[in-house]
Amino acid sequence: MSSIFNLFRSPFTSMVLLSAATLLFAGCDSKTDSDRTDAIDVPSLDEGDIQIEAPAAGDAKVDEPGAADGFQMRLPDESAAVEEAPVQKISIGSPAPPLEIEHWVSEGFEPVTNFESGNVYIVEFWATWCGPCIASMPHLAELQEKYKDQGVRLISVSDEPLETVQEFLKRPSPSEDDPERTFAELTNAYSLTVDPDGSVNRAYMEGANQSGIPTAFLVGKTGEIEWIGHPMALDEPLQEVLSDQWDRERYLREFQLEEQIDEIMMMVRRGQVEEGLAALEALETEELGSQIKAQLTDAKMRILVSLPEKLDEFATAANQMLSADDQQQVLMATWYIRQAAEFSELPADLRNSAIMAAKGVMQDIDAEQMPFLLDTVAHLQESVGDLPGAIESQQEAVDSTEGRLQERLQIYLEDLKTKLGEQEPAEKKADAPASEDAPASEDAPAAEDAPAAEDAPAAEDAPAAEDAPAAEEAEATLEANADL
């Protein structure tokens, strides 16, 4: 199964993903494999739930944010690859393929050649150029430390050249407790490995039709695959597998449904939007859990937001999500309303409802997620004409983060300030008194308000008689002029 719906195991993560794709990953398509390692910024955000599709060698390509299947980097064209033996297809319940790994990099761990009965293994795939993979590393280290005495072994596999990984491991990965820590020291908590020939990657990733990283395979006590997904979502299935409470059959049904959703979204990408929406609505989900239902809701909203003719249906679904007693539903609705508002005439009351609902859940949002939510609210406020409110929200977004994300948020903040500066002179001009606003005649001073006679200049103040031209002088002048 592709990464499309691993991206959305947490609906709010979808919002963060799309925002992060826009704000953090702009320009990734200009990087080549050789300069990705040096160019990547170690994420300071909780990007762990984001998955990236692996790039074609030497020709990485990033889809535009908001594309049908989110932010992805493409796999190489298999038709151009060297012919190899067909890969054995695997799924939930399949025996885990053997780990024929060339380089075991981390110190203190023996290579795993066979999956021992009674032990539990996590096989995770990553790359040095993958920000979400790097962001997952501290969590993987914590998992290994937490469950090391319960027979859990975590093996992380990259198919890059050994030298590339070794150079990456020299880079700093500071923590609060150890500001001098490197990635080598961080990943020594578990088995970090390198398999340049890609045989293990093909056996697992291609065998299970997975194309997004990071991806983890949970191998249970019987040596069979119990779960496939994002490493940040490992905790619950790992605990249930260890305690023998894992419901493999139920998860298999959800996994297969995700594969169906994936195929439907590929239909949408090919332009079969109406057909995709119909196929999505026909899926049977009654017996499945809330998580998969949330994914279905998310998928439906992604389709509806691209169909202006379905605006009423989108608005109805969005209002239902906004009124749900579920923080993630509220946040996802807010995100999609923002997306729809950019190219559809959404009712202003729906946009205002999204703003109010988002503000209502802000107090419960993690600090790492806050800048994305504030940015979304600012865009919605701008869309309803509230530029001062948008500036205030975007300023909070800028102040809530740092680094490259802060720089990109600042760009939008400056744009909002420019728009407000252009708007204010126009508003002042519009507010200036028009001619019809001039004082009416009845507002003129009344007769009784006119200066009284006694206020007029006194006779003695008038020019004296001797100062006025004499009558005879005036008459002489007229006669002289007449003669001329």
C-alpha positions in Angstrom: 0.0 0.0 0.0 1.3 3.5 -0.8 1.9 6.1 1.8 -1.2 8.1 0.8 -3.2 7.0 3.8 -0.4 6.4 6.2 -0.1 10.1 5.9 -3.6 10.5 7.5 -3.6 8.0 10.3 -4.1 11.1 12.4 -6.5 13.5 10.7 -4.9 16.6 12.3 -1.5 15.3 11.0 -2.9 15.8 7.5 -3.4 19.5 8.2 0.1 19.8 9.6 1.5 17.8 6.7 0.0 20.0 4.0 1.0 23.2 5.9 4.5 21.8 6.4 4.7 20.8 2.8 3.9 24.4 1.8 6.0 26.1 4.5 8.9 23.8 5.0 9.6 21.8 1.9 9.4 24.4 -0.8 12.4 23.9 -3.1 13.0 20.2 -2.4 12.6 19.4 -6.0 15.8 21.3 -6.8 17.9 19.0 -4.6 19.8 16.1 -6.0 20.6 12.9 -4.1 24.2 14.0 -3.6 23.4 17.3 -1.9 20.3 16.4 0.1 22.2 15.3 3.2 24.0 18.6 3.6 21.1 20.7 2.7 18.4 19.3 4.9 17.4 21.2 8.0 17.0 18.9 11.0 13.3 19.4 11.8 12.6 21.3 15.0 8.9 20.4 14.7 7.1 17.2 15.4 7.0 16.1 11.8 7.0 12.5 12.8 3.6 11.6 11.4 4.6 12.9 7.9 5.6 10.4 5.3 7.6 11.1 2.2 7.7 9.0 -0.9 11.2 8.0 -2.0 12.7 10.0 -4.9 13.8 8.8 -8.2 17.6 8.6 -8.3 19.0 11.9 -9.4 15.6 13.3 -10.3 13.7 14.0 -7.1 10.3 15.4 -7.7 8.0 17.1 -5.2 4.3 17.3 -6.0 2.7 20.7 -5.5 1.2 21.0 -2.0 -2.5 20.2 -2.1 -2.2 17.5 -4.8 -4.5 14.6 -4.6 -2.2 12.5 -2.5 -0.4 15.1 -0.5 3.4 15.8 -0.4 5.4 13.0 -1.9 8.7 12.2 -3.5 8.5 9.7 -6.3 10.0 6.3 -6.6 12.2 5.5 -9.7 10.4 4.3 -12.8 10.5 0.5 -12.4 10.4 0.0 -16.1 13.9 1.6 -16.4 15.3 -0.6 -13.5 17.5 -3.6 -14.1 15.5 -6.7 -14.4 15.3 -8.6 -11.2 13.4 -11.6 -9.9 9.8 -10.9 -9.0 9.3 -9.7 -5.5 7.2 -12.0 -3.2 4.1 -10.1 -2.2 3.6 -9.8 1.6 0.9 -8.4 3.8 -0.5 -8.7 7.4 0.0 -12.3 8.5 2.8 -13.1 6.0 6.1 -14.5 7.3 8.6 -11.6 7.6 11.3 -11.8 4.9 14.9 -12.5 6.2 17.2 -9.5 6.9 20.1 -9.9 4.5 21.6 -6.6 5.5 25.2 -5.6 4.4 26.2 -3.1 7.1 25.2 -3.1 10.8 26.3 0.4 11.8 25.2 0.9 15.4 27.5 -0.4 18.1 26.6 -3.1 20.7 24.1 -5.1 18.6 24.6 -8.5 17.0 23.2 -8.8 13.4 19.7 -10.4 13.2 19.7 -13.3 10.8 16.6 -15.1 11.9 13.5 -13.9 13.8 13.5 -15.9 17.0 10.2 -17.3 18.2 8.8 -15.3 21.2 10.7 -12.1 20.4 9.2 -9.0 18.7 11.0 -7.1 16.0 10.5 -3.7 14.3 12.0 -3.3 10.9 11.9 0.4 9.9 12.9 2.1 6.6 14.4 5.5 6.4 16.8 7.8 4.5 19.2 10.7 5.5 17.3 13.1 3.2 14.0 12.4 4.8 13.0 15.0 7.4 10.2 13.0 8.9 12.5 9.9 9.2 15.0 12.1 11.2 12.2 13.5 13.3 11.2 9.9 14.2 14.6 8.9 15.5 14.2 10.1 19.1 10.9 8.2 19.4 12.5 5.0 18.0 15.3 5.3 20.5 12.8 5.7 23.3 10.9 2.6 22.1 14.0 0.5 22.1 15.0 1.6 25.5 11.5 1.1 26.9 11.0 -2.4 25.6 14.5 -3.8 25.4 13.9 -6.1 28.4 10.8 -7.5 26.8 12.5 -9.1 23.8 12.0 -6.2 21.4 14.6 -5.4 18.7 14.4 -2.4 16.5 16.3 -2.5 13.1 16.4 0.6 11.0 17.4 0.2 7.3 18.6 2.7 4.7 19.5 1.7 1.2 21.9 4.6 0.7 25.7 4.3 0.3 27.4 3.6 3.6 29.5 6.7 3.3 26.4 8.9 3.0 25.0 7.5 6.2 28.3 7.7 8.0 28.6 11.4 7.1 25.0 12.0 8.3 25.7 10.4 11.7 28.5 12.9 12.4 26.0 15.7 12.4 24.7 17.2 15.7 21.4 16.1 17.2 21.3 18.1 20.4 18.9 17.3 23.2 18.1 19.1 26.5 20.2 16.6 28.4 23.0 16.5 25.9 23.5 19.5 23.7 26.6 17.9 22.2 24.9 14.7 21.1 25.3 13.5 17.5 23.0 11.4 15.4 25.5 8.5 15.8 25.0 8.7 19.6 21.2 9.0 19.2 20.8 6.0 16.9 23.2 3.8 18.9 20.1 3.1 21.1 18.9 0.8 18.3 20.2 -1.1 15.3 20.8 1.4 12.5 21.8 -0.4 9.3 22.7 0.2 5.7 21.8 -2.1 2.8 23.1 -0.4 -0.4 21.9 -3.2 -2.8 18.3 -2.5 -1.7 17.4 -6.2 -1.3 15.7 -5.8 2.1 13.9 -2.6 0.9 12.5 -4.5 -2.1 11.5 -7.5 0.0 9.6 -5.4 2.5 8.6 -2.1 0.9 8.0 -3.3 -2.6 6.6 -6.6 -1.4 4.0 -4.8 0.7 3.3 -2.2 -1.9 4.7 0.6 0.3 6.3 3.6 -1.2 6.4 6.2 1.6 9.0 6.6 4.3 9.4 6.3 7.2 7.6 3.0 7.3 7.8 0.3 10.0 6.9 -3.4 9.9 6.0 -4.9 13.3 7.1 -8.6 13.3 5.3 -10.6 16.1 6.3 -13.5 18.3 5.6 -16.0 15.5 7.8 -14.2 13.0 4.8 -13.0 11.0 4.0 -9.4 10.1 1.4 -8.0 12.5 1.3 -4.3 11.5 2.6 -1.9 8.9 2.6 1.8 9.3 4.3 5.0 10.5 6.8 4.5 13.3 5.2 7.3 15.3 2.1 5.2 15.5 3.8 2.1 16.8 3.1 2.4 20.5 -0.4 0.9 20.7 0.1 -2.1 18.3 3.5 -2.9 19.9 1.9 -3.0 23.4 -0.9 -5.2 22.3 1.4 -7.6 20.4 3.6 -7.9 23.5 0.6 -8.5 25.8 -1.0 -11.0 23.3 -4.0 -8.8 22.9 -3.5 -7.8 19.3 -6.4 -8.4 17.0 -4.7 -9.2 13.7 -7.8 -10.0 11.8 -9.5 -6.7 12.6 -6.4 -4.8 11.7 -6.1 -6.8 8.4 -9.6 -5.7 7.5 -8.6 -2.1 8.2 -5.4 -2.5 6.3 -7.2 -3.9 3.2 -9.7 -1.0 3.4 -6.8 1.4 3.4 -5.6 -0.3 0.2 -9.0 0.3 -1.3 -9.0 3.9 -0.3 -5.5 4.2 -1.8 -6.8 2.9 -5.1 -9.7 5.2 -5.1 -7.5 8.2 -4.5 -5.4 7.1 -7.4 -8.6 7.2 -9.5 -9.1 10.8 -8.4 -5.6 11.7 -9.4 -6.3 10.3 -12.8 -9.2 12.7 -13.1 -12.0 10.2 -12.3 -13.2 12.4 -9.5 -16.9 11.6 -9.6 -16.2 7.9 -9.9 -13.8 8.0 -7.0 -16.3 9.8 -4.7 -19.0 7.2 -5.6 -16.6 4.3 -4.8 -15.6 5.9 -1.5 -19.2 6.3 -0.4 -19.8 2.6 -1.3 -17.2 1.2 1.1 -18.5 -0.8 4.0 -17.1 0.5 7.3 -19.7 -0.2 9.9 -17.6 -2.8 11.8 -14.4 -0.8 11.7 -12.9 1.5 14.3 -13.1 5.3 14.5 -9.6 5.7 13.1 -10.4 4.2 9.7 -13.7 6.1 9.6 -11.8 9.3 10.2 -9.5 8.4 7.3 -12.6 7.9 5.1 -14.0 11.3 6.2 -10.7 12.9 5.4 -10.6 11.2 2.0 -14.1 12.4 1.2 -13.3 16.0 2.2 -10.2 15.9 0.0 -12.4 15.0 -3.0 -15.2 17.4 -2.2 -12.9 20.4 -1.8 -11.9 20.0 -5.4 -15.4 20.0 -6.7 -17.0 23.4 -6.9 -20.3 21.8 -8.0 -20.4 19.9 -4.7 -20.1 23.0 -2.6 -23.3 22.5 -0.7 -22.3 18.9 0.2 -18.9 20.1 1.3 -20.4 22.8 3.5 -22.8 20.3 5.1 -19.9 17.8 5.9 -17.7 20.6 7.1 -20.4 21.9 9.5 -20.9 18.4 10.9 -17.1 18.2 11.6 -17.0 21.6 13.2 -19.8 20.6 15.6 -18.3 17.2 16.5 -17.0 16.7 20.0 -13.6 15.8 18.5 -10.7 18.1 18.3 -9.2 16.4 15.2 -12.5 16.7 13.3 -12.7 20.4 14.1 -9.1 21.0 13.0 -9.4 19.0 9.8 -12.6 20.9 8.9 -10.9 24.2 9.5 -8.1 23.2 7.2 -10.3 22.1 4.4 -12.5 25.2 4.7 -9.4 27.2 4.3 -8.5 25.2 1.2 -11.9 25.5 -0.3 -12.1 29.3 0.5 -9.2 29.8 -1.9 -11.1 28.9 -5.0 -14.8 28.6 -4.0 -17.4 31.1 -2.9 -17.8 29.5 0.6 -20.5 31.2 2.8 -18.9 33.7 5.1 -20.7 32.2 8.1 -19.0 28.8 7.4 -15.6 30.5 7.4 -16.4 32.4 10.5 -17.6 29.2 12.2 -14.3 27.6 11.4 -12.4 30.5 12.9 -14.4 30.4 16.1 -14.1 26.6 16.3 -10.3 26.6 15.8 -9.9 29.3 18.4 -12.0 27.2 20.8 -9.5 24.3 20.6 -6.3 26.2 20.6 -5.7 25.9 24.3 -5.3 22.1 23.8 -3.0 22.2 20.8 0.7 21.1 21.2 3.2 23.9 20.8 4.7 22.2 17.7 1.3 22.3 15.9 0.3 25.8 17.0 2.0 27.8 14.2 0.2 25.7 11.5 -3.2 26.2 13.1 -2.6 30.0 13.6 -1.5 30.3 10.0 -4.7 28.5 8.9 -6.9 30.9 11.1 -5.1 33.9 9.6 -5.9 32.8 6.1 -9.5 32.4 7.0 -9.7 35.8 8.7 -8.2 37.4 5.6 -10.8 35.6 3.5 -13.7 37.2 5.5 -12.0 40.7 5.3 -10.7 40.8 8.8 -7.1 41.9 8.0 -6.3 43.2 11.5 -7.4 39.9 13.0 -5.4 38.0 10.4 -2.3 40.0 11.2 -2.7 39.3 14.9 -3.1 35.6 14.3 -0.2 35.4 11.9 2.0 37.4 14.3 1.3 34.8 17.0 2.2 32.1 14.5 5.5 33.8 13.7 6.2 34.2 17.5 5.4 30.6 18.2 8.2 29.0 16.2 11.6 29.7 14.8 14.0 28.9 12.0 12.9 28.3 8.4 9.3 27.9 9.3 9.3 31.2 11.1 10.8 32.9 8.0 8.1 31.5 5.7 5.3 32.5 8.1 6.9 36.0 8.3 6.4 36.3 4.5 2.7 36.0 4.8 2.6 38.3 7.7 4.4 41.0 5.7 1.9 40.4 2.8 -1.0 41.0 5.2 0.5 44.2 6.5 1.0 45.4 3.0 -2.6 44.7 2.1 -3.8 46.5 5.3 -1.7 49.5 4.4 -3.3 49.6 0.9 -6.7 49.2 2.4 -6.6 52.0 5.0 -6.1 55.0 2.6 -9.1 53.7 0.5 -11.2 53.3 3.6 -10.2 56.9 4.7 -11.2 58.2 1.3 -14.5 56.3 1.5 -15.1 57.7 5.0 -14.5 61.4 4.0 -17.7 63.6 4.1 -19.3 63.7 0.8 -21.0 66.9 -0.6 -24.4 65.7 0.6 -22.9 65.4 4.1 -22.2 69.2 4.2 -24.2 71.1 6.8 -27.7 71.6 5.6 -29.1 75.1 5.3 -31.0 74.7 8.5 -27.7 74.2 10.3 -26.6 77.7 9.2 -26.5 80.3 12.0 -30.0 81.5 12.8 -30.8 85.1 12.3 -30.8 85.7 16.0 -27.2 84.4 16.0 -26.1 87.1 13.6 -24.1 89.9 15.0 -26.4 92.4 16.7 -26.6 95.9 15.5 -24.7 97.2 18.5 -21.8 94.9 17.5 -21.5 96.7 14.1 -18.6 99.1 13.8 -19.5 102.4 15.4 -19.9 105.5 13.3 -16.8 106.9 14.8 -14.8 104.0 13.5 -15.9 104.6 9.9 -13.5 106.5 7.6 -13.6 110.2 8.4 -15.2 112.5 5.8 -11.9 114.3 5.2 -10.4 111.0 4.1 -13.0 110.4 1.3 -12.5 112.0 -2.1 -14.4 115.2 -2.4 -17.4 115.3 -4.7 -15.8 118.0 -6.8 -12.6 116.1 -7.2 -14.5 113.1 -8.5 -16.5 115.2 -10.9 -13.3 116.8 -12.3 -11.8 113.5 -12.9 -14.8 112.3 -14.9 -14.8 115.4 -17.0 -11.1 115.1 -17.8 -11.6 111.5 -18.8 -14.4 112.5 -21.1 -12.3 115.1 -22.8 -9.6 112.5 -23.6 
